[in-house]
Amino acid sequence: MSFIEKLKDNLTVPNALSIMRIIIVIPFVMSVMADDYITAVSILVISGITDILDGMIARKFNQVTELGKMIDPTADKLTLMAVMICVGLKFPAVYPFMVILILKEVLMLMAGGILVLLKQTPPAAKKKRKMATAVFYVSLVMIIGAKAFFSFENVVFNEVLMFLTAICMFYAVFRYGKIFIKIIKTRK
């Protein structure tokens, strides 16, 4: 397959949406750090919508590509890490939850890296496990949105949302962990 053919195969709407998610991490970070929470929450909503759309479009229109399998999770991880760090810095009450969620992401990246080194395909996200990402987006939109639109910041409100997010994230880690162990065991 020539370079042009490969390029054409990878020029898809889902891949463009994933690349856009990577790019908008920068204005999100800049907005949060400048206390421009309206822009930050708007970018976060756009990021969440494009995260949902890229997978739906890829499956529905048969636009799943090897490049997409790499850039979609990369966009997910970059977005999650940037959001967690920024929110942890700006909303100190949720900082402990952010540290835990960052450790969870690092653990999942390491497990995925091990699978790649073992020439195994990391598992694709399933609906149940994508729920954790959806809860993450909703919680952060609520926390940042409350600050942006109502100048409302309540420690208990923020902690409850992050606690629920952490529960969902750890459920996802548990599910991925079971799959990881199964892949490792079947390799022997």
N, C-alpha and C positions, 0 to 999 in steps of 0.2 A: 504494500500500500504506500503510495507516494505521500510526501509531506502535505501537499494540497488536499488530498483525499482525507488524510487524518484530521487536518484542520477543519475541513468541511463537516466531518462527522462530529466534531466536538463543538462546533458553533451552534449551540442549542439554547433555547430560552432557559431551561433549568440551570445550565452552566453559567449563563449570563447573570441570573438571579443570585447564584452562589457567589460569584465574583463581586457583584454589587454589595452583598452582605459583608464581604471582607473589606471592601473599600469604605463603607459607611461606619466602620468601627472607629476610624479616625475622627470624623466630625462628632460622633457620639461622645468619645472621650473628651474632646475639646469643649463640647457643650456642658457636660457634667462638671468639668473642672472650672468652667467659667460661671457656674451656678445658673446656666440657662436651661432650666429643667423642662420648659415647654418644648424646646428643640430636642433635648435629649429623649424625652418620652415619645415624641413624634418619630424620631429615628428608631427607637426601640420597637415601636408598633410596626413600622415599615419592615424592620429586620424580621420580626416574628411572622408577619404575613408572607414575606418572600421565602422564609424557611418552610412554611406550609406549602406554598405554591410550587416550589421547585420540585419537590418529590412527587406531588400529585401530577404535575404536567409531565414529568419524566416517565412515570408509569403509564399514564393515560395515552400519551402520544408516542410511546415507545422511543423515548429519547434518553434512555439510560446509557451513560457512557463510562468508560474507565476513568476518564478525567473527572467526571461528575462524582464518581464514587470516592475520589480523593478530595476534591475541593469542597463538597458539601459538608463533610465532617470537619474539615479544616475551618470553614466559615463558622460552623457551630461552636467549635472550641475557642476560636479567637473572640467571637462575640461573647460567649459565656465568661471567658476569663476577663476580658476588658470590662464588662458590666459588673462582674463581681468585685474587681479591684476598685473601680470608680465608686460603686455604691458603698463598699466597705470603708473607703476613705471619707466619703461625704455624709454617711449615715452611721456614725460610730456604734450605735446600738446593735447593728446587724453584722459588725465586723467578725465576731466569732463564727457566725454561720458562714460568712464568706470564706474564711480560712478553711473551714471544713469542706465546703463545696469545691474550692480550688484543689484541695488534696484529693478529693474524689475524681476530679477531672484529670489530674496528673496520674493517678492510679489507672484510670481507664486508658489514657494515652500510652502508658507503659505496657499494659496488657495488649493493646492493639499493636504496639511496636514489636512485642515478643511474637505475636502471631505472624506479623509480616516477615520477621527474621526466620521464622520456621516455615515460611512459604505457605502459610495458611491464610485464608480469607477471613478478616474480621467480620463478625456478624452484622448484618444490616439492622437498623433500628426498626423495631416493630411498634405497632400502635400503642401497646401498653407501656413500652419504655419511652416512647415519644411523649407520653403524658407528662413525664417529669419535666421535660423541656417546656411544655405548654404551661405547666404550673409555675415554673421559673419565670417565664415571660409575663404571665398575668400578675404574679406577686410583685415583680419589679416595676411593671407599668403602674400598679396601684400605689406603690411606695413613692415612686418618682412623680407620678401624676398627682397624688395628693399634695405633694410639696409644690408642684408646678402650678396647679390650678386653684388650690385652696389654701396655700401656705400652711398646710397641715402636716405636722410631723409628730407622731406619737410613738414612743419607744415600744409600748406593748403591742400596738398595731403592727409595727414593722417586725418585731420579734416573732409574733404569731405567724405572719405570712412567711417569714424565712424558715421557721420551724416546720411548717407544712411543706415548704419547698424541699427542705433537707430530707424529710421523710420520703417524699416521692423520689428524690435523687438517689437515696440509699436503696430504695426498692429497685430502681433501675440497675444500680451497681450489683445488687444481689442477683438479679436476673441475668445480667451480662456475665457475672462471675460463674454462674452455673454453666452457661454456654462455653465460656473460656475453658473451664475445667474439662468439660466434655470433649472439646476439640483437642486439648492436650492429651487426654487419656486415649482417644481413638487414634492418635498419631503413633502410639507405641506399637 
